Amino acid sequence: MLLSIDPLRVYLFKEGLARFSTDPYREPNKKNMNNMYMHLTNYSINCKNKGKFIFNKNIEDADTGHKRTFTSILDYIAESFEDGEKKCELMMHKIEQLIIKTLITVQPSLKHYLNIPHKAQYEFNGKES
């Protein structure tokens, strides 16, 4: 959650969603380039891959299917790989650094944009209301 622009203050919630493609990933080539079920993780696309998409019916299914909780992925890594806990810590650190560096990059623009007076007069299409 971005709490403040100036000073920049961010809180990271350690839960979220992990989405998976319904066809096993293979390096893109001429034969598989158009296989959206292999190269995209969008729910709206993969749920149409009949017979392959696994729906989660409740929170107890959080560690199965093509849409999982982020913590279930962390648990899987921690339990399945040598030094899994360390791998999770390193991954979380890299995610945090990516978020921080991205926000630092856009912070001046956000600060400027949010300080422009009368922005509420404009709609999303850029026309005055």
Backbone as CSV, one residue per row, in Angstrom:
resi,resn,N_x,N_y,N_z,CA_x,CA_y,CA_z,C_x,C_y,C_z
1,MET,0.846,-1.152,0.000,0.000,0.000,0.000,0.902,1.228,0.000
2,LEU,0.620,2.141,-0.899,1.348,3.402,-0.966,0.642,4.380,-0.039
3,LEU,1.253,4.653,1.098,0.634,5.488,2.123,0.906,6.969,1.887
4,SER,2.093,7.281,1.392,2.478,8.675,1.228,3.457,8.789,0.064
5,ILE,3.355,9.907,-0.670,4.267,10.183,-1.782,5.484,10.960,-1.296
6,ASP,5.257,11.955,-0.431,6.345,12.794,0.053,6.137,13.083,1.529
7,PRO,6.789,12.373,2.412,7.837,11.386,2.148,7.242,10.081,1.606
8,LEU,8.046,9.370,0.854,7.607,8.102,0.277,7.471,7.065,1.393
9,ARG,6.259,6.537,1.563,5.991,5.551,2.611,5.150,4.429,2.008
10,VAL,5.666,3.201,2.113,5.043,2.046,1.481,4.939,0.911,2.490
11,TYR,3.815,0.207,2.447,3.645,-1.003,3.248,3.390,-2.158,2.296
12,LEU,4.059,-3.266,2.542,3.914,-4.436,1.698,3.169,-5.526,2.456
13,PHE,2.064,-5.957,1.901,1.296,-7.053,2.480,1.812,-8.339,1.854
14,LYS,2.144,-9.322,2.648,2.804,-10.515,2.137,1.834,-11.597,1.690
15,GLU,0.704,-11.202,1.175,-0.235,-12.156,0.586,-0.661,-11.607,-0.761
16,GLY,-1.069,-12.485,-1.604,-1.491,-12.087,-2.936,-1.863,-13.324,-3.721
17,LEU,-1.919,-13.180,-5.023,-2.269,-14.304,-5.887,-1.120,-14.648,-6.812
18,ALA,-0.978,-15.919,-7.058,-0.043,-16.420,-8.061,-0.888,-17.147,-9.103
19,ARG,-0.716,-16.771,-10.355,-1.489,-17.398,-11.428,-0.547,-18.166,-12.333
20,PHE,-1.035,-19.296,-12.816,-0.214,-20.171,-13.647,-0.903,-20.455,-14.966
21,SER,-0.090,-20.630,-15.992,-0.648,-21.006,-17.292,-1.107,-22.461,-17.222
22,THR,-2.028,-22.820,-18.102,-2.584,-24.176,-18.076,-1.814,-25.147,-18.960
23,ASP,-0.997,-24.649,-19.872,-0.112,-25.507,-20.656,1.311,-25.269,-20.165
24,PRO,2.114,-26.326,-20.059,3.488,-26.150,-19.572,4.259,-25.152,-20.428
25,TYR,5.010,-24.283,-19.774,5.792,-23.276,-20.488,6.906,-23.929,-21.295
26,ARG,7.068,-23.425,-22.489,8.202,-23.777,-23.341,8.703,-22.479,-23.960
27,GLU,9.985,-22.432,-24.218,10.545,-21.238,-24.836,9.783,-20.920,-26.120
28,PRO,9.409,-19.645,-26.313,8.636,-19.293,-27.512,9.373,-19.617,-28.805
29,ASN,8.624,-20.181,-29.739,9.150,-20.438,-31.078,8.000,-20.264,-32.066
30,LYS,8.251,-20.478,-33.336,7.216,-20.266,-34.355,6.004,-21.167,-34.148
31,LYS,6.216,-22.380,-33.650,5.110,-23.330,-33.489,4.204,-23.006,-32.296
32,ASN,4.782,-22.494,-31.217,3.968,-22.296,-30.003,3.694,-20.828,-29.659
33,MET,4.175,-19.908,-30.468,4.056,-18.494,-30.155,2.611,-18.047,-29.927
34,ASN,1.659,-18.640,-30.629,0.264,-18.233,-30.499,-0.501,-19.004,-29.425
35,ASN,0.179,-19.873,-28.676,-0.483,-20.631,-27.623,-0.609,-19.753,-26.375
36,MET,-1.759,-19.098,-26.261,-1.983,-18.202,-25.122,-2.009,-18.964,-23.802
37,TYR,-2.374,-20.247,-23.828,-2.447,-21.042,-22.599,-1.056,-21.383,-22.065
38,MET,-0.034,-21.185,-22.882,1.333,-21.488,-22.490,2.084,-20.238,-22.033
39,HIS,1.798,-19.114,-22.655,2.612,-17.928,-22.440,1.946,-16.839,-21.607
40,LEU,0.667,-16.981,-21.315,-0.036,-15.982,-20.509,-0.619,-16.639,-19.268
41,THR,-0.753,-15.878,-18.201,-1.322,-16.419,-16.964,-2.679,-15.808,-16.646
42,ASN,-3.233,-15.038,-17.556,-4.522,-14.388,-17.319,-5.596,-15.426,-17.008
43,TYR,-6.318,-15.193,-15.930,-7.423,-16.076,-15.554,-8.459,-16.139,-16.665
44,SER,-8.810,-14.981,-17.230,-9.865,-14.933,-18.249,-9.510,-15.736,-19.492
45,ILE,-8.244,-15.954,-19.733,-7.815,-16.769,-20.880,-7.736,-18.236,-20.476
46,ASN,-7.014,-18.529,-19.398,-6.756,-19.920,-19.028,-7.987,-20.674,-18.553
47,CYS,-8.976,-19.983,-17.998,-10.177,-20.690,-17.548,-10.959,-21.274,-18.731
48,LYS,-10.655,-20.819,-19.939,-11.308,-21.343,-21.147,-10.592,-22.575,-21.706
49,ASN,-9.464,-22.950,-21.114,-8.723,-24.129,-21.567,-9.389,-25.359,-20.961
50,LYS,-10.460,-25.776,-21.600,-11.334,-26.845,-21.094,-10.552,-28.120,-20.773
51,GLY,-10.864,-28.675,-19.619,-10.239,-29.919,-19.191,-8.886,-29.747,-18.535
52,LYS,-8.316,-28.553,-18.618,-6.996,-28.332,-18.026,-7.022,-27.348,-16.860
53,PHE,-7.895,-26.341,-16.930,-7.921,-25.341,-15.867,-8.532,-25.947,-14.607
54,ILE,-7.830,-25.797,-13.493,-8.301,-26.314,-12.209,-8.798,-25.143,-11.374
55,PHE,-10.100,-25.114,-11.102,-10.708,-24.056,-10.309,-10.492,-24.336,-8.826
56,ASN,-10.218,-23.287,-8.079,-10.166,-23.392,-6.627,-11.564,-23.089,-6.112
57,LYS,-12.092,-23.983,-5.314,-13.456,-23.810,-4.823,-13.523,-23.121,-3.458
58,ASN,-12.446,-23.198,-2.679,-12.435,-22.545,-1.368,-10.995,-22.338,-0.913
59,ILE,-10.838,-21.696,0.228,-9.508,-21.339,0.727,-8.658,-22.576,1.043
60,GLU,-9.293,-23.693,1.332,-8.528,-24.918,1.591,-7.818,-25.414,0.325
61,ASP,-8.244,-24.934,-0.846,-7.611,-25.307,-2.117,-6.525,-24.313,-2.517
62,ALA,-6.064,-23.504,-1.585,-5.137,-22.415,-1.899,-3.811,-22.892,-2.475
63,ASP,-3.481,-24.159,-2.270,-2.190,-24.659,-2.755,-2.328,-25.579,-3.959
64,THR,-3.471,-25.542,-4.626,-3.679,-26.338,-5.834,-4.304,-25.450,-6.905
65,GLY,-4.335,-25.943,-8.106,-5.001,-25.217,-9.174,-4.110,-24.197,-9.856
66,HIS,-4.714,-23.433,-10.732,-3.985,-22.465,-11.538,-4.037,-21.043,-10.984
67,LYS,-4.708,-20.875,-9.866,-4.752,-19.602,-9.166,-4.560,-19.938,-7.685
68,ARG,-3.420,-19.534,-7.119,-3.070,-19.919,-5.750,-2.704,-18.702,-4.921
69,THR,-2.707,-18.879,-3.617,-2.242,-17.794,-2.765,-0.724,-17.705,-2.858
70,PHE,-0.217,-16.503,-2.680,1.224,-16.303,-2.731,1.917,-17.055,-1.597
71,THR,1.286,-17.068,-0.425,1.909,-17.775,0.700,1.956,-19.282,0.456
72,SER,1.012,-19.823,-0.306,1.083,-21.259,-0.611,2.292,-21.548,-1.501
73,ILE,2.652,-20.595,-2.360,3.842,-20.756,-3.205,5.101,-20.671,-2.342
74,LEU,5.118,-19.723,-1.415,6.265,-19.628,-0.501,6.411,-20.899,0.322
75,ASP,5.297,-21.436,0.810,5.334,-22.687,1.576,5.879,-23.828,0.719
76,TYR,5.443,-23.887,-0.539,5.901,-24.941,-1.447,7.413,-24.847,-1.648
77,ILE,7.909,-23.644,-1.892,9.354,-23.454,-2.096,10.116,-23.835,-0.823
78,ALA,9.628,-23.384,0.323,10.299,-23.661,1.593,10.380,-25.158,1.870
79,GLU,9.332,-25.887,1.521,9.272,-27.323,1.814,9.921,-28.196,0.744
80,SER,10.017,-27.712,-0.487,10.421,-28.570,-1.604,11.865,-28.417,-2.046
81,PHE,12.526,-27.362,-1.631,13.874,-27.118,-2.116,14.863,-27.042,-0.965
82,GLU,16.082,-27.465,-1.258,17.145,-27.332,-0.273,17.328,-25.848,0.017
83,ASP,17.452,-25.503,1.270,17.529,-24.095,1.702,16.304,-23.307,1.241
84,GLY,15.146,-23.947,1.257,13.918,-23.318,0.789,13.566,-22.041,1.527
85,GLU,13.756,-22.042,2.847,13.465,-20.842,3.637,14.335,-19.669,3.179
86,LYS,15.623,-19.951,2.952,16.536,-18.903,2.493,16.146,-18.424,1.099
87,LYS,15.731,-19.349,0.251,15.296,-18.975,-1.092,14.075,-18.054,-1.023
88,CYS,13.157,-18.344,-0.123,11.968,-17.492,0.052,12.355,-16.104,0.549
89,GLU,13.256,-16.064,1.514,13.711,-14.780,2.051,14.382,-13.951,0.963
90,LEU,15.222,-14.593,0.162,15.905,-13.891,-0.919,14.902,-13.394,-1.965
91,MET,13.945,-14.235,-2.308,12.935,-13.836,-3.282,12.121,-12.647,-2.756
92,MET,11.694,-12.704,-1.494,10.929,-11.599,-0.913,11.761,-10.319,-0.885
93,HIS,13.033,-10.442,-0.570,13.914,-9.273,-0.570,13.988,-8.669,-1.978
94,LYS,14.117,-9.518,-2.988,14.191,-9.024,-4.370,12.870,-8.373,-4.795
95,ILE,11.751,-8.947,-4.384,10.443,-8.355,-4.689,10.323,-6.987,-4.022
96,GLU,10.708,-6.910,-2.755,10.651,-5.642,-2.031,11.536,-4.590,-2.698
97,GLN,12.739,-4.985,-3.100,13.647,-4.057,-3.770,13.074,-3.576,-5.106
98,LEU,12.448,-4.473,-5.840,11.830,-4.106,-7.116,10.718,-3.077,-6.897
99,ILE,9.881,-3.318,-5.898,8.788,-2.388,-5.588,9.349,-1.037,-5.165
100,ILE,10.320,-1.042,-4.271,10.918,0.206,-3.776,11.558,0.990,-4.919
101,LYS,12.345,0.321,-5.735,13.039,1.019,-6.828,12.052,1.545,-7.869
102,THR,10.988,0.797,-8.118,9.965,1.264,-9.055,9.295,2.516,-8.518
103,LEU,8.924,2.505,-7.241,8.263,3.669,-6.650,9.195,4.871,-6.548
104,ILE,10.458,4.647,-6.257,11.424,5.750,-6.226,11.538,6.377,-7.612
105,THR,11.481,5.555,-8.631,11.581,6.053,-10.010,10.403,6.946,-10.382
106,VAL,9.200,6.567,-9.974,8.011,7.333,-10.365,7.596,8.372,-9.323
107,GLN,8.234,8.385,-8.162,7.845,9.292,-7.089,7.830,10.755,-7.515
108,PRO,8.845,11.281,-8.211,8.778,12.692,-8.610,7.578,13.008,-9.512
109,SER,7.290,12.112,-10.436,6.138,12.328,-11.327,4.832,12.258,-10.560
110,LEU,4.708,11.296,-9.661,3.497,11.181,-8.853,3.301,12.425,-7.992
111,LYS,4.378,12.871,-7.383,4.301,14.064,-6.530,3.836,15.261,-7.344
112,HIS,4.410,15.433,-8.523,4.018,16.545,-9.393,2.564,16.411,-9.821
113,TYR,2.189,15.239,-10.300,0.838,15.021,-10.800,-0.202,15.232,-9.703
114,LEU,0.063,14.737,-8.531,-0.904,14.845,-7.442,-0.981,16.252,-6.847
115,ASN,0.002,17.099,-7.139,-0.023,18.476,-6.642,-0.625,19.464,-7.635
116,ILE,-0.983,18.996,-8.828,-1.600,19.887,-9.807,-3.014,20.204,-9.332
117,PRO,-3.355,21.500,-9.203,-4.695,21.847,-8.711,-5.789,21.507,-9.716
118,HIS,-6.959,21.233,-9.182,-8.179,21.029,-9.965,-8.155,19.776,-10.838
119,LYS,-7.392,18.783,-10.492,-7.397,17.528,-11.255,-8.750,16.844,-11.182
120,ALA,-9.503,17.095,-10.134,-10.803,16.454,-9.970,-11.796,16.885,-11.036
121,GLN,-11.493,17.959,-11.765,-12.397,18.420,-12.815,-12.337,17.543,-14.061
122,TYR,-11.337,16.718,-14.171,-11.155,15.942,-15.392,-11.598,14.506,-15.200
123,GLU,-12.210,13.976,-16.260,-12.616,12.579,-16.248,-11.473,11.736,-16.811
124,PHE,-11.641,10.442,-16.836,-10.596,9.552,-17.329,-10.272,9.803,-18.795
125,ASN,-11.248,10.229,-19.584,-10.980,10.437,-21.006,-10.330,11.782,-21.288
126,GLY,-10.022,12.556,-20.253,-9.308,13.801,-20.420,-10.190,15.001,-20.697
127,LYS,-11.483,14.817,-20.821,-12.391,15.922,-21.061,-12.839,16.520,-19.731
128,GLU,-13.063,17.825,-19.747,-13.548,18.462,-18.532,-14.956,18.003,-18.216
129,SER,-15.216,17.846,-16.919,-16.562,17.433,-16.502,-17.440,18.630,-16.276
